[in-house]
Amino acid sequence: MGSKEDAFVAGLRGWGLTLPGAHSKSPWPEHDDLAVKDKTFAYLPAKGRPFSLSCKLPYTGFEALQLPFAEPTGYGLGKSGWVSFNPKEADIPDIEQLKDWVEESYRAQAPRKLVKELDARG
């Protein structure tokens, strides 16, 4: 795994932790996920693992699934709108696209009060 992948994950995780009430959650080895009120909103790999991202995308999921490196998330989560991205290093989307997916997932999982707090930030 390249340092570019670690840098993308670190940047995305750092940004995700700025969302209201967000915290790290590591329920399994090789994962360092983002959660709000203990509900995961982004499944991310631990440092040193290949880039991957799984998010709940109730609005853009269909569009996201058109990407060649996207698929419905396993364990039945895909039926609930979760999408997993497993691009090769050269195909990792730009950080703004990744943030959009993570924010959409956050909004789908967070309590309304915290979403309103995020909206108030402008």
N, C-alpha and C positions, 0 to 999 in steps of 0.2 A: 504494500500500500504506500502511496506517495505522500509526501508532506503536504501537497496541495489538498488532498482529501482531508487530512487532519486539520488543516487551516480552515477549510470550508466548514467542517463540523464544529470546530471551536468557535468560529465567528457566528454561526447560526445558533449554537447553544447560548453563547454570551448574549446575543440579541434577544433570544427567546426568554431568557431569565429576567429581562427588563419588563416583560409584560406583567400586569398587576396580578399578584398572588402566585406567580410561576415559581416552580422549584424543580430541582433535579430529583429523579426517581430511578433507581437501578434494581428493578425486580428480578433480573436475570443477569448472569455473567455475559459479558460482551455487549451490554446495553448501558447507555447513560441517557435516559429519556427525559423529556420535559413534561411536567404535570401542573395542574392547577386544582387545588382542593383534592389532591391525590388522584385525580382523573388524568390519565396520560393524554396529551394532545400532540406529541411528536415522539415517535420512536426513532432514536438516534444510536449510532454505534459508539462503543467505547473507543478511546484513543488507540490508534494502531490497527483498527479494523477497517475494512473497505467501506467507502461511503455508501450509505443507504438512508432512506427517510421514509417513514410511513406517517400519513396524516389523514384526518377525517375531513373530507372535502364534499360537503353537501351541495355546494353550488357549482364548483368547477371540476368535480370528479370525472364526469364523462369526458370532458375535454382533455384532462390530464391523462386519462387512460389511453388516449390516442398516441401518446409518446411511446417509442419502441422499448424503453426501459421501465415502463410503468405496468403494474398489474394490480388486480384487487388484492388487498392484504389477506393473508391466510388466517387460519383459525376462525373462519366465519366472519371476520371483521369487514371483509369486502362487501358483504351484504348490507352492512350498516354505513356504507359510504367511505370506508377507509381505502386509501390507495398507497401502494408501496412503490418507491423509486429505487432502482438499483443500476444506475448508469455506470459505464466505464469512466475512468477519470477524465478523459477528453470530452465526455458528453454531459458532465455535471452542469445543470442549468446555472445561470448567473444567480448571485446571492439575492438579488431583489425578487426573483421568481420564487426562490426557496422561502424567503421571508413571507411572501404572499400566501403560500400554501400553509406555512406554520401558523400565520395569523388567522386564516380561515378556520383551521382546525381548533385553535385556541378559542375562537368565538363560538364554535360548535360545542365545546366542552365546558367552558367557564360559566359560572353563575352570572346572571344578568347584571348584577351589581358591579362585578369586575369588568364586564364588557362596557358598561356605561362609563366606568373609570377610564378605560382605555380610550373611548370616544372623546371624553373630556380633555384628553391630552392634545387633541387637535391633530 
